[in-house]
Amino acid sequence: MTTKQINSQFGVFSVDLRGDFYGASWWEKIENGSYEPDTMNFLRSFVDHDTDFVDVGAANGAMSLISALLGAKVLAYEAVPGIYEVAKKNIEINNLENVIDLRNVAISNRDGVMTLSSRSNPKILSSITFSGLQDADTEIQVKSLENAIERFHAPGRNLVVKIDIEGAEWKLLNDQCTLESFKKHKAVVLLAIHPGFHRPFKVLPLGATKISKTLWHLHNAVECFQIFKVIHSDARILRTNFDVVRSAKRVVALMFGGCHEFILDFR
């Protein structure tokens, strides 16, 4: 069986399982509502026919498909060619090419070009993203999120942005132009944070690893605090269960407690 029909809470759609490393069991969780219920509730609460949805890190296209079913116009980005092809097939078999604009592009704070390899800039694309896949040494385009939003988002419509890019989010969150764009367009951002992925931890000899790892965690905490202190002045920060997070210190505490998804409400 290469295709599977998903009878989700958002509607019925089909997926192509060929090359999809998530597998049929993952889609069954989408179907029965057990996959990240807070994320699903976020989409239900913020995405509708008046929404422009930007999916940064589209993976197999699930969030883009659901947003399209909810009525949104979708712009989706997936950097890894093999994963992009999976999402592309899923969009095509549901005849949603006119609703979902999927691009094989990496997103950062400015335009450029990069090569998928162990030497790739982890601040733009973590090696974990394509580890074990057949896409190494492929050249891909890098596009500015700010410019993408300016070209895509229509006045008078709501802007919702999902960012799940395995560590590359820190470069975006550090970029004043990106934050100003969110603020200007009153964006609601569903953000997955991956502390330290953009600054891979290194194992050191002679027992120095423990000290090095402690310093690495400390660096991650300081960076998180500094970034969210700035964001807190312009946006409400919430957990995905909609509990308000009232300080940058609380974000750090939650992050080290295992909470890695937040909502940034710039409205």
Secondary structure, 3 states (H helix, E strand, C coil): CCEEEEEECCEEEEEECCCCCCCHHHHHHHHHCCCCHHHHHHHHHHCCCCEEEEEECCCCCHHHHHHHHCCCEEEEECCCHHHHHHHHHHHHHCCCCCCEEEECEEEECCCEEEECCCCCCCCCCCHHHCCCCCCCCCEEEEEEHHHHHHHHCCCCCEEEEEECCCCCHHHHHCCHHHHHHHHHCCCEEEEECCCCCCCCCCCCCCCCHHHHHHHHHHHHHHHHHHHHHHHHCCCEEEECCCCEECCHHHHHHHHHCCCCEEEEECC
